[in-house]
Amino acid sequence: MATTVITGRDLALTIDSKVYDPQVISASLKTDLERNTYETIDGKVFWALDTSATLTLTVLADWGASGTAPTFSICELLWAAASSAPNTALTYSFTAATGAVFTGSVYPNFPEAGGTGKDAQQVTFTLQGTAKPTLTIS
Amino acid sequence: MTASTILSAVRQPLATALSGVTANVFAYVPESVPVPAVVLVPSSPYLEFDTIGSDTFRAKINFTISCCVTYSSNPASLDNIEQLIESVVLAIPAGYEISDVQRPTVTQVGASNLLVADIGVSTHYTRTV
Protein backbone atom coordinates (compact mmCIF):
# COMPACT_ATOMS: atom_id res chain seq x y z
CA MET A 1 0.00 0.00 0.00
CA ALA A 2 1.32 3.40 -0.92
CA THR A 3 1.83 5.93 1.83
CA THR A 4 -0.93 8.51 2.06
CA VAL A 5 -0.04 11.98 3.22
CA ILE A 6 -2.54 14.73 3.81
CA THR A 7 -1.56 18.13 5.11
CA GLY A 8 -3.07 21.34 6.37
CA ARG A 9 -3.39 22.42 2.76
CA ASP A 10 -6.04 19.70 2.33
CA LEU A 11 -8.18 21.20 5.07
CA ALA A 12 -11.17 23.37 4.32
CA LEU A 13 -13.65 24.90 6.72
CA THR A 14 -16.98 26.61 6.41
CA ILE A 15 -19.04 27.91 9.32
CA ASP A 16 -22.55 29.14 8.67
CA SER A 17 -21.87 28.46 4.96
CA LYS A 18 -18.98 30.92 4.85
CA VAL A 19 -15.42 29.96 3.89
CA TYR A 20 -12.81 30.90 6.47
CA ASP A 21 -9.71 29.14 5.14
CA PRO A 22 -7.77 32.41 4.58
CA GLN A 23 -8.01 33.20 8.30
CA VAL A 24 -7.51 29.77 9.84
CA ILE A 25 -4.02 28.82 11.02
CA SER A 26 -5.05 25.56 12.62
CA ALA A 27 -8.28 23.63 12.90
CA SER A 28 -9.11 20.41 14.64
CA LEU A 29 -12.35 18.56 15.11
CA LYS A 30 -12.33 16.27 18.12
CA THR A 31 -15.00 13.70 18.73
CA ASP A 32 -15.09 12.00 22.11
CA LEU A 33 -16.78 8.78 23.06
CA GLU A 34 -17.73 8.63 26.70
CA ARG A 35 -17.49 5.14 28.18
CA ASN A 36 -18.40 3.84 31.57
CA THR A 37 -16.34 1.11 33.14
CA TYR A 38 -17.99 -1.56 35.22
CA GLU A 39 -16.08 -3.92 37.49
CA THR A 40 -17.80 -7.27 37.30
CA ILE A 41 -16.89 -10.62 38.76
CA ASP A 42 -15.74 -11.56 35.23
CA GLY A 43 -13.53 -8.46 34.91
CA LYS A 44 -13.89 -5.00 33.44
CA VAL A 45 -16.76 -4.22 31.09
CA PHE A 46 -16.83 -1.07 29.00
CA TRP A 47 -20.03 0.49 27.81
CA ALA A 48 -20.35 3.43 25.43
CA LEU A 49 -22.75 6.07 26.74
CA ASP A 50 -22.50 9.21 24.68
CA THR A 51 -20.52 11.14 22.09
CA SER A 52 -19.55 14.78 21.93
CA ALA A 53 -17.57 16.96 19.55
CA THR A 54 -15.54 20.14 19.77
CA LEU A 55 -14.15 22.30 16.99
CA THR A 56 -10.95 24.08 18.01
CA LEU A 57 -9.64 26.86 15.80
CA THR A 58 -6.74 29.25 15.83
CA VAL A 59 -7.38 32.10 13.44
CA LEU A 60 -5.86 35.39 12.42
CA ALA A 61 -8.12 37.88 14.15
CA ASP A 62 -10.31 39.72 11.66
CA TRP A 63 -12.26 42.21 13.74
CA GLY A 64 -13.53 44.97 11.48
CA ALA A 65 -13.28 42.95 8.26
CA SER A 66 -16.97 42.20 7.79
CA GLY A 67 -17.51 45.25 5.65
CA THR A 68 -14.84 44.26 3.15
CA ALA A 69 -16.67 42.05 0.64
CA PRO A 70 -16.18 39.20 -0.04
CA THR A 71 -14.53 38.88 3.37
CA PHE A 72 -16.65 37.67 6.26
CA SER A 73 -15.25 38.23 9.71
CA ILE A 74 -15.24 35.00 11.68
CA CYS A 75 -14.68 36.94 14.90
CA GLU A 76 -17.68 39.17 14.25
CA LEU A 77 -19.86 36.25 13.12
CA LEU A 78 -19.19 34.35 16.34
CA TRP A 79 -19.54 37.43 18.53
CA ALA A 80 -22.88 38.35 16.97
CA ALA A 81 -24.18 34.80 17.19
CA ALA A 82 -23.03 34.36 20.79
CA SER A 83 -24.63 37.68 21.73
CA SER A 84 -27.97 37.35 20.02
CA ALA A 85 -28.58 33.61 19.73
CA PRO A 86 -26.18 31.64 21.95
CA ASN A 87 -28.42 28.57 21.91
CA THR A 88 -28.75 28.46 18.15
CA ALA A 89 -26.15 26.24 16.55
CA LEU A 90 -24.23 27.15 13.41
CA THR A 91 -23.63 24.54 10.74
CA TYR A 92 -20.08 23.69 9.75
CA SER A 93 -18.33 21.66 7.10
CA PHE A 94 -14.84 20.43 7.86
CA THR A 95 -12.93 18.83 4.98
CA ALA A 96 -10.05 16.70 6.18
CA ALA A 97 -9.06 15.81 2.63
CA THR A 98 -10.79 15.61 -0.71
CA GLY A 99 -13.58 13.08 -0.31
CA ALA A 100 -13.60 13.06 3.50
CA VAL A 101 -15.94 15.69 4.88
CA PHE A 102 -17.28 16.07 8.41
CA THR A 103 -20.45 18.06 8.87
CA GLY A 104 -22.40 19.11 11.92
CA SER A 105 -23.33 22.07 14.06
CA VAL A 106 -21.56 24.01 16.80
CA TYR A 107 -22.72 26.52 19.34
CA PRO A 108 -21.19 29.99 19.02
CA ASN A 109 -18.80 31.37 21.61
CA PHE A 110 -17.24 34.76 22.24
CA PRO A 111 -13.81 35.11 20.61
CA GLU A 112 -11.00 36.79 22.50
CA ALA A 113 -9.53 40.07 21.34
CA GLY A 114 -5.91 41.14 21.69
CA GLY A 115 -2.38 40.04 21.01
CA THR A 116 1.26 40.95 21.31
CA GLY A 117 2.84 44.12 20.03
CA LYS A 118 4.84 42.69 17.16
CA ASP A 119 2.71 39.82 15.91
CA ALA A 120 -0.50 39.51 13.97
CA GLN A 121 -3.41 39.16 16.38
CA GLN A 122 -4.55 35.57 16.73
CA VAL A 123 -7.59 34.09 18.41
CA THR A 124 -8.01 30.52 19.62
CA PHE A 125 -11.44 29.24 20.51
CA THR A 126 -13.23 25.99 21.08
CA LEU A 127 -16.78 25.55 19.86
CA GLN A 128 -19.02 22.94 21.41
CA GLY A 129 -20.67 20.63 18.88
CA THR A 130 -24.33 19.76 19.17
CA ALA A 131 -23.71 16.10 18.37
CA LYS A 132 -21.27 13.70 16.81
CA PRO A 133 -20.24 14.96 13.35
CA THR A 134 -21.40 13.14 10.26
CA LEU A 135 -18.54 11.81 8.15
CA THR A 136 -19.18 11.56 4.43
CA ILE A 137 -16.69 9.62 2.33
CA SER A 138 -17.00 10.08 -1.41
CA MET B 1 -9.86 40.70 -14.42
CA THR B 2 -6.11 40.39 -13.97
CA ALA B 3 -4.92 38.24 -11.10
CA SER B 4 -3.13 40.05 -8.32
CA THR B 5 0.60 39.71 -7.84
CA ILE B 6 2.83 40.15 -4.81
CA LEU B 7 4.29 43.22 -6.51
CA SER B 8 0.92 44.83 -7.19
CA ALA B 9 -0.77 43.82 -3.93
CA VAL B 10 2.03 44.07 -1.40
CA ARG B 11 5.42 45.41 -2.48
CA GLN B 12 4.30 48.43 -4.51
CA PRO B 13 1.59 49.50 -2.00
CA LEU B 14 4.14 49.27 0.78
CA ALA B 15 6.61 51.32 -1.22
CA THR B 16 3.86 53.85 -1.97
CA ALA B 17 3.00 54.08 1.73
CA LEU B 18 6.66 54.85 2.41
CA SER B 19 6.81 57.51 -0.30
CA GLY B 20 6.28 60.29 2.23
CA VAL B 21 9.60 59.45 3.82
CA THR B 22 12.45 61.78 2.94
CA ALA B 23 14.39 59.18 0.98
CA ASN B 24 14.41 57.40 -2.36
CA VAL B 25 12.02 54.46 -2.00
CA PHE B 26 12.34 51.28 -4.08
CA ALA B 27 9.98 48.31 -4.22
CA TYR B 28 12.90 46.24 -5.54
CA VAL B 29 16.66 46.23 -5.25
CA PRO B 30 17.99 48.96 -7.58
CA GLU B 31 21.18 48.67 -9.59
CA SER B 32 22.58 51.68 -7.76
CA VAL B 33 21.44 53.15 -4.45
CA PRO B 34 20.97 56.94 -4.35
CA VAL B 35 21.09 57.77 -0.64
CA PRO B 36 19.22 58.32 1.52
CA ALA B 37 17.29 55.28 0.36
CA VAL B 38 14.67 52.83 1.54
CA VAL B 39 14.69 49.49 -0.27
CA LEU B 40 12.25 46.60 0.06
CA VAL B 41 14.16 43.33 0.02
CA PRO B 42 12.74 39.80 0.35
CA SER B 43 13.65 38.29 3.70
CA SER B 44 14.28 34.66 4.56
CA PRO B 45 12.12 32.70 4.70
CA TYR B 46 10.43 34.82 2.09
CA LEU B 47 7.08 33.03 1.97
CA GLU B 48 5.46 31.00 4.74
CA PHE B 49 2.29 29.00 4.22
CA ASP B 50 0.55 29.14 7.56
CA THR B 51 -3.16 29.04 6.75
CA ILE B 52 -5.20 25.99 5.84
CA GLY B 53 -6.52 25.19 2.39
CA SER B 54 -5.19 25.27 -1.14
CA ASP B 55 -8.00 26.91 -3.09
CA THR B 56 -5.75 29.84 -3.96
CA PHE B 57 -2.25 31.10 -3.27
CA ARG B 58 -1.95 32.45 0.25
CA ALA B 59 1.23 33.18 2.14
CA LYS B 60 2.80 35.16 4.90
CA ILE B 61 5.40 37.36 3.22
CA ASN B 62 8.51 38.48 5.07
CA PHE B 63 10.36 41.57 3.93
CA THR B 64 13.37 43.50 5.01
CA ILE B 65 13.18 47.24 4.64
CA SER B 66 16.75 48.40 4.26
CA CYS B 67 17.33 51.99 5.33
CA CYS B 68 20.48 53.45 3.80
CA VAL B 69 22.23 56.74 4.52
CA THR B 70 25.63 58.14 3.63
CA TYR B 71 28.35 57.06 6.01
CA SER B 72 30.58 60.02 6.67
CA SER B 73 30.89 60.95 10.32
CA ASN B 74 29.67 58.31 12.70
CA PRO B 75 27.51 60.50 15.01
CA ALA B 76 25.82 62.31 12.13
CA SER B 77 25.26 59.12 10.13
CA LEU B 78 23.82 57.32 13.13
CA ASP B 79 21.49 60.24 13.81
CA ASN B 80 20.44 60.27 10.16
CA ILE B 81 19.66 56.58 10.06
CA GLU B 82 17.79 56.71 13.37
CA GLN B 83 15.60 59.49 12.03
CA LEU B 84 15.05 57.56 8.79
CA ILE B 85 14.11 54.43 10.76
CA GLU B 86 11.62 56.40 12.85
CA SER B 87 9.94 57.92 9.79
CA VAL B 88 9.80 54.53 8.01
CA VAL B 89 8.26 52.75 11.02
CA LEU B 90 5.66 55.51 11.36
CA ALA B 91 4.78 55.18 7.66
CA ILE B 92 4.32 51.41 7.62
CA PRO B 93 0.57 50.88 7.09
CA ALA B 94 -1.81 48.75 9.16
CA GLY B 95 -1.72 45.02 8.51
CA TYR B 96 2.05 44.74 8.66
CA GLU B 97 3.89 43.09 11.52
CA ILE B 98 7.08 44.93 12.47
CA SER B 99 9.51 42.54 14.11
CA ASP B 100 12.76 44.37 14.84
CA VAL B 101 15.51 46.60 13.52
CA GLN B 102 18.93 45.06 13.03
CA ARG B 103 22.08 46.84 14.13
CA PRO B 104 23.26 49.45 11.59
CA THR B 105 26.28 48.28 9.65
CA VAL B 106 28.63 49.96 7.22
CA THR B 107 28.22 48.53 3.74
CA GLN B 108 30.28 49.40 0.70
CA VAL B 109 28.16 49.95 -2.41
CA GLY B 110 30.29 50.81 -5.41
CA ALA B 111 32.79 53.42 -4.36
CA SER B 112 30.84 54.76 -1.40
CA ASN B 113 30.18 53.58 2.12
CA LEU B 114 26.61 53.45 3.36
CA LEU B 115 25.23 52.98 6.84
CA VAL B 116 22.47 50.39 6.51
CA ALA B 117 19.88 49.13 9.00
CA ASP B 118 17.26 46.49 8.26
CA ILE B 119 13.67 46.59 9.52
CA GLY B 120 11.82 43.26 9.50
CA VAL B 121 8.19 43.43 8.36
CA SER B 122 5.64 40.76 7.46
CA THR B 123 2.15 40.63 6.08
CA HIS B 124 -0.30 38.11 4.66
CA TYR B 125 -1.13 37.93 0.97
CA THR B 126 -4.02 36.18 -0.77
CA ARG B 127 -4.02 35.94 -4.54
CA THR B 128 -7.20 37.35 -6.00
CA VAL B 129 -8.46 36.82 -9.53
Chai-1 contact restraints between the chains, C-beta under 6 A:
chainA,res_idxA,chainB,res_idxB,connection_type,confidence,min_distance_angstrom,max_distance_angstrom,comment,restraint_id
A,G8,B,I52,contact,1.0,0.0,6.0,A-B,restraint_1
A,R9,B,S54,contact,1.0,0.0,6.0,A-B,restraint_2
A,L11,B,I52,contact,1.0,0.0,6.0,A-B,restraint_3
A,A12,B,G53,contact,1.0,0.0,6.0,A-B,restraint_4
A,D21,B,I52,contact,1.0,0.0,6.0,A-B,restraint_5
A,D21,B,G53,contact,1.0,0.0,6.0,A-B,restraint_6
A,P22,B,T51,contact,1.0,0.0,6.0,A-B,restraint_7
A,P22,B,R58,contact,1.0,0.0,6.0,A-B,restraint_8
A,P22,B,T126,contact,1.0,0.0,6.0,A-B,restraint_9
A,V24,B,T51,contact,1.0,0.0,6.0,A-B,restraint_10
A,V24,B,I52,contact,1.0,0.0,6.0,A-B,restraint_11
A,I25,B,D50,contact,1.0,0.0,6.0,A-B,restraint_12
A,I25,B,T51,contact,1.0,0.0,6.0,A-B,restraint_13
A,A27,B,I52,contact,1.0,0.0,6.0,A-B,restraint_14
A,K118,B,S99,contact,1.0,0.0,6.0,A-B,restraint_15
A,D119,B,E97,contact,1.0,0.0,6.0,A-B,restraint_16
A,A120,B,E97,contact,1.0,0.0,6.0,A-B,restraint_17
